[in-house]
Amino acid sequence: MERVYQALRRAFNAAEVRQAMATQGKQIVLMPPRETVAYFRSEMDKCAAIVRQAGIEPVQQAARKEAAYS
């Protein structure tokens, strides 16, 4: 995870990437690995709660494959 973070940090700090983002009106925010993991876990928990509250049931893999070939 640390190697990926460092590679992203280098890429996002490159002048051409910063310029491209600025041209699009965007700003890159790169969190350290532990913060990123905590953020995604929190977001997944929120999404799971919404799915449960809505009563949405998971689709079984076999059913998805069968539906794809119908």
Distance bins in CASP14 RR format, pairs under 12 A and 6 or more apart:
PFRMAT RR
TARGET T0000
AUTHOR 0000-0000-0000
RMODE 2
METHOD distances of the structure
MODEL  1
1 7 0 0 0 0 0 1 0 0 0 0 0
1 8 0 0 0 0 0 1 0 0 0 0 0
1 31 0 0 0 0 0 1 0 0 0 0 0
1 32 0 0 0 0 1 0 0 0 0 0 0
1 33 1 0 1 0 0 0 0 0 0 0 0
1 34 0 0 0 0 1 0 0 0 0 0 0
1 35 0 0 0 0 0 1 0 0 0 0 0
1 36 0 0 0 0 1 0 0 0 0 0 0
1 37 1 0 0 1 0 0 0 0 0 0 0
1 40 0 0 0 0 0 1 0 0 0 0 0
2 8 0 0 0 0 0 1 0 0 0 0 0
2 9 0 0 0 0 0 1 0 0 0 0 0
2 32 0 0 0 0 1 0 0 0 0 0 0
2 33 1 0 0 1 0 0 0 0 0 0 0
2 34 0 0 0 0 0 1 0 0 0 0 0
2 36 0 0 0 0 0 1 0 0 0 0 0
2 37 0 0 0 0 0 1 0 0 0 0 0
3 9 0 0 0 0 0 1 0 0 0 0 0
3 10 0 0 0 0 0 1 0 0 0 0 0
3 33 0 0 0 0 1 0 0 0 0 0 0
4 10 0 0 0 0 0 1 0 0 0 0 0
4 11 0 0 0 0 0 1 0 0 0 0 0
4 30 0 0 0 0 0 1 0 0 0 0 0
4 32 0 0 0 0 0 1 0 0 0 0 0
4 33 1 0 0 1 0 0 0 0 0 0 0
4 36 0 0 0 0 1 0 0 0 0 0 0
4 37 0 0 0 0 0 1 0 0 0 0 0
5 11 0 0 0 0 0 1 0 0 0 0 0
5 12 0 0 0 0 0 1 0 0 0 0 0
5 30 1 0 0 1 0 0 0 0 0 0 0
5 31 0 0 0 0 1 0 0 0 0 0 0
5 32 1 0 0 1 0 0 0 0 0 0 0
5 33 1 0 1 0 0 0 0 0 0 0 0
5 34 0 0 0 0 1 0 0 0 0 0 0
5 35 0 0 0 0 0 1 0 0 0 0 0
5 36 1 0 0 1 0 0 0 0 0 0 0
5 37 0 0 0 0 0 1 0 0 0 0 0
6 12 0 0 0 0 0 1 0 0 0 0 0
6 13 0 0 0 0 0 1 0 0 0 0 0
6 30 0 0 0 0 0 1 0 0 0 0 0
6 32 0 0 0 0 0 1 0 0 0 0 0
6 33 0 0 0 0 1 0 0 0 0 0 0
7 13 0 0 0 0 0 1 0 0 0 0 0
7 14 0 0 0 0 0 1 0 0 0 0 0
7 30 0 0 0 0 0 1 0 0 0 0 0
7 33 0 0 0 0 0 1 0 0 0 0 0
8 14 0 0 0 0 0 1 0 0 0 0 0
8 17 0 0 0 0 0 1 0 0 0 0 0
8 28 0 0 0 0 1 0 0 0 0 0 0
8 29 0 0 0 0 0 1 0 0 0 0 0
8 30 1 0 1 0 0 0 0 0 0 0 0
8 31 0 0 0 0 0 1 0 0 0 0 0
8 32 0 0 0 0 0 1 0 0 0 0 0
8 33 0 0 0 0 0 1 0 0 0 0 0
8 36 0 0 0 0 1 0 0 0 0 0 0
9 17 0 0 0 0 0 1 0 0 0 0 0
9 28 0 0 0 0 1 0 0 0 0 0 0
9 29 0 0 0 0 0 1 0 0 0 0 0
9 30 1 0 1 0 0 0 0 0 0 0 0
9 31 0 0 0 0 0 1 0 0 0 0 0
9 32 0 0 0 0 1 0 0 0 0 0 0
9 33 0 0 0 0 0 1 0 0 0 0 0
9 36 0 0 0 0 0 1 0 0 0 0 0
10 17 0 0 0 0 1 0 0 0 0 0 0
10 30 0 0 0 0 0 1 0 0 0 0 0
11 17 1 0 0 1 0 0 0 0 0 0 0
11 18 0 0 0 0 0 1 0 0 0 0 0
11 20 0 0 0 0 0 1 0 0 0 0 0
11 21 0 0 0 0 0 1 0 0 0 0 0
11 28 0 0 0 0 1 0 0 0 0 0 0
11 30 0 0 0 0 1 0 0 0 0 0 0
12 18 1 0 0 1 0 0 0 0 0 0 0
12 19 0 0 0 0 0 1 0 0 0 0 0
12 20 0 0 0 0 0 1 0 0 0 0 0
12 21 0 0 0 0 1 0 0 0 0 0 0
12 26 0 0 0 0 0 1 0 0 0 0 0
12 27 0 0 0 0 0 1 0 0 0 0 0
12 28 1 0 1 0 0 0 0 0 0 0 0
12 29 0 0 0 0 1 0 0 0 0 0 0
12 30 1 0 1 0 0 0 0 0 0 0 0
12 31 0 0 0 0 0 1 0 0 0 0 0
13 19 0 0 0 0 0 1 0 0 0 0 0
13 21 0 0 0 0 0 1 0 0 0 0 0
13 28 0 0 0 0 1 0 0 0 0 0 0
13 30 0 0 0 0 1 0 0 0 0 0 0
14 20 0 0 0 0 1 0 0 0 0 0 0
14 21 0 0 0 0 0 1 0 0 0 0 0
14 28 0 0 0 0 0 1 0 0 0 0 0
15 21 0 0 0 0 0 1 0 0 0 0 0
15 22 0 0 0 0 0 1 0 0 0 0 0
16 22 0 0 0 0 0 1 0 0 0 0 0
16 23 0 0 0 0 0 1 0 0 0 0 0
17 23 0 0 0 0 0 1 0 0 0 0 0
17 24 0 0 0 0 0 1 0 0 0 0 0
17 26 0 0 0 0 0 1 0 0 0 0 0
17 27 0 0 0 0 0 1 0 0 0 0 0
17 28 1 0 0 1 0 0 0 0 0 0 0
17 30 0 0 0 0 0 1 0 0 0 0 0
18 24 0 0 0 0 0 1 0 0 0 0 0
18 25 0 0 0 0 0 1 0 0 0 0 0
18 26 0 0 0 0 0 1 0 0 0 0 0
18 27 0 0 0 0 1 0 0 0 0 0 0
18 28 1 0 0 1 0 0 0 0 0 0 0
18 30 0 0 0 0 0 1 0 0 0 0 0
19 25 0 0 0 0 0 1 0 0 0 0 0
19 26 0 0 0 0 0 1 0 0 0 0 0
19 28 0 0 0 0 0 1 0 0 0 0 0
20 26 0 0 0 0 1 0 0 0 0 0 0
20 27 0 0 0 0 0 1 0 0 0 0 0
20 28 0 0 0 0 0 1 0 0 0 0 0
21 27 1 0 0 1 0 0 0 0 0 0 0
21 28 1 0 1 0 0 0 0 0 0 0 0
21 29 0 0 0 0 0 1 0 0 0 0 0
21 30 0 0 0 0 0 1 0 0 0 0 0
22 28 0 0 0 0 1 0 0 0 0 0 0
29 35 0 0 0 0 0 1 0 0 0 0 0
29 36 0 0 0 0 0 1 0 0 0 0 0
29 39 0 0 0 0 0 1 0 0 0 0 0
30 36 0 0 0 0 1 0 0 0 0 0 0
30 39 0 0 0 0 0 1 0 0 0 0 0
31 37 0 0 0 0 1 0 0 0 0 0 0
31 38 0 0 0 0 1 0 0 0 0 0 0
31 39 1 0 0 1 0 0 0 0 0 0 0
31 40 0 0 0 0 1 0 0 0 0 0 0
31 42 0 0 0 0 0 1 0 0 0 0 0
32 38 0 0 0 0 1 0 0 0 0 0 0
32 39 0 0 0 0 0 1 0 0 0 0 0
33 39 0 0 0 0 0 1 0 0 0 0 0
33 40 0 0 0 0 0 1 0 0 0 0 0
34 40 0 0 0 0 0 1 0 0 0 0 0
34 41 0 0 0 0 0 1 0 0 0 0 0
35 41 0 0 0 0 0 1 0 0 0 0 0
35 42 0 0 0 0 0 1 0 0 0 0 0
36 42 0 0 0 0 0 1 0 0 0 0 0
36 43 0 0 0 0 0 1 0 0 0 0 0
37 43 0 0 0 0 0 1 0 0 0 0 0
37 44 0 0 0 0 0 1 0 0 0 0 0
38 44 0 0 0 0 0 1 0 0 0 0 0
38 45 0 0 0 0 0 1 0 0 0 0 0
39 45 0 0 0 0 0 1 0 0 0 0 0
39 46 0 0 0 0 0 1 0 0 0 0 0
40 46 0 0 0 0 0 1 0 0 0 0 0
40 47 0 0 0 0 0 1 0 0 0 0 0
41 47 0 0 0 0 0 1 0 0 0 0 0
41 48 0 0 0 0 0 1 0 0 0 0 0
42 48 0 0 0 0 0 1 0 0 0 0 0
42 49 0 0 0 0 0 1 0 0 0 0 0
43 49 0 0 0 0 0 1 0 0 0 0 0
43 50 0 0 0 0 0 1 0 0 0 0 0
44 50 0 0 0 0 0 1 0 0 0 0 0
44 51 0 0 0 0 0 1 0 0 0 0 0
45 51 0 0 0 0 0 1 0 0 0 0 0
45 52 0 0 0 0 0 1 0 0 0 0 0
46 52 0 0 0 0 0 1 0 0 0 0 0
46 53 0 0 0 0 0 1 0 0 0 0 0
47 53 0 0 0 0 0 1 0 0 0 0 0
47 54 0 0 0 0 0 1 0 0 0 0 0
47 56 0 0 0 0 0 1 0 0 0 0 0
48 54 0 0 0 0 0 1 0 0 0 0 0
48 55 0 0 0 0 0 1 0 0 0 0 0
48 56 0 0 0 0 0 1 0 0 0 0 0
48 58 0 0 0 0 0 1 0 0 0 0 0
49 55 0 0 0 0 0 1 0 0 0 0 0
49 56 0 0 0 0 0 1 0 0 0 0 0
50 56 0 0 0 0 1 0 0 0 0 0 0
51 57 0 0 0 0 1 0 0 0 0 0 0
51 58 0 0 0 0 1 0 0 0 0 0 0
51 59 0 0 0 0 0 1 0 0 0 0 0
52 58 0 0 0 0 0 1 0 0 0 0 0
57 63 0 0 0 0 0 1 0 0 0 0 0
58 64 0 0 0 0 0 1 0 0 0 0 0
59 65 0 0 0 0 0 1 0 0 0 0 0
59 66 0 0 0 0 0 1 0 0 0 0 0
59 67 0 0 0 0 1 0 0 0 0 0 0
59 68 0 0 0 0 0 1 0 0 0 0 0
60 66 0 0 0 0 1 0 0 0 0 0 0
60 67 0 0 0 0 0 1 0 0 0 0 0
61 67 0 0 0 0 0 1 0 0 0 0 0
61 68 0 0 0 0 0 1 0 0 0 0 0
62 68 0 0 0 0 0 1 0 0 0 0 0
62 69 0 0 0 0 0 1 0 0 0 0 0
63 69 0 0 0 0 0 1 0 0 0 0 0
63 70 0 0 0 0 0 1 0 0 0 0 0
64 70 0 0 0 0 0 1 0 0 0 0 0
END
